[in-house]
Amino acid sequence: MKVLLVDDEVELVSAMAERLGFRDVDADWTDNGESAMEMADKTAYDVAVLDMKMPRLNGLDLMERLAEKHPGMKFIFLSGHGSESDFKAGCAAGCNYLIKPIQLEELVALIHKVAA
């Protein structure tokens, strides 16, 4: 399984990728949506974990672009802004998401769930 992590918090996303690697989850990371699009064109990712709020290209817009080019890709959102109910209201039915700060074991479990 190959996972793409996209979050503008570089320290967070790089540490997340490293720790996922310790749990046998092969993850690449980037801090912006444009780079994520380029990476997805070169590598077949099973799951993308996207921060909802990023400069220039937010998580929902990035998901739409990735899903159009890579229809088999699954998505998980990370949100650190607003309440859980606000996030649910703004997210389409069936979204998979975690509220920051996340517990790594929850992320690993959700990655395996959406990839199944």
N, C-alpha and C positions, 0 to 999 in steps of 0.2 A: 504494500500500500504506500502510495506517495501522497504527501500532504504539502500544500502551499499555505504559508502563514503570511498575512498582510496586515501590518499595524504600523502606524507612524511613530510609535514609541519603540525606538531601536533597541534599547536595553531590554525591554520586555520581550519583544518578538525574538530577538537573538537567543535570550535565555530560554524561552519557551521551546525553540527549535532544538537547542542542545539537550534540554531535559526530556523532550519527546524521544530523542535519539537513545537516551538511556533506557527507554521503555519500548524499544524496537519499533518505533514509528519514524519512518524516513521523512524528514521535513526540511523543505527549503523555506527561506523567508525573504521578505523585502519590506521596505517601509513606505511604498506608494503603489497606487493602482496602475500607473502606466508601466512600471517595471513588472508588475504582476502579470499584465497582459502579455508582455514579451516573454516572460518565463513560461507561461502556459502554452505559448505557441511552440516552444522548444521541448517541453517536457509534458508527459501525460500525467496529470495529477488526478487522483481519485477524489480528494476532498480539499476544498479551500476554506480556511478559517479567516474571516474578514472582520476587521474592526469597522464598526458602523460609521464612526465619525473620523474622517481623514480629510486633509486639505485636498482641494481640486477634484478628487473622485471619491465619493463616499462608498461605504460598503454595499448598499443596495444597488447603486448605479454600476459598481464594479461587478456585482453578481450578474446583473442583466447582460453586460458585455461578455463576461466569461461564459455564461450559460448559452448565449447565442452561438459562440464559436466552439464550445466544448459541451455539447448537450448531456454527456454522461457525468459531468462533474457534480458533486454534491457540495452543499454549503453549510457552514456554521458561522454565526455572527457573534462577535464580542461587543458588548456595549458597556461603556463606563459612564454614560451620561443619561440623566433622567431616571425615572423609575421603571420597574419591570412592566407595570401596566402601560406606561407610555410607549415602551418598546413594542409590546404586543399589539397595541393599537396601530402603530406605524408599520408593522411588519405583516407581510401576507401570511395567510393561514399555512401552517405546516413548516414555518421557519424553525430552524434549530438554533438556539442561542444560549449564551452564558453571559452573566453580568459580572463585570470586573469588580474586585479582584477575583480571578478564577482559581479554582482548585485544579491542579494538573490532572489528578485522577479523574475528575469529572470530565475534563476535556478529552482525555484518552478514551473514556467510556463512550462519550458522544461521537467521537471520530469513528470508533468501531461500529456504533449503532447506525450512523448514516451511510457508512460504506458497505454495510451488509446487504 
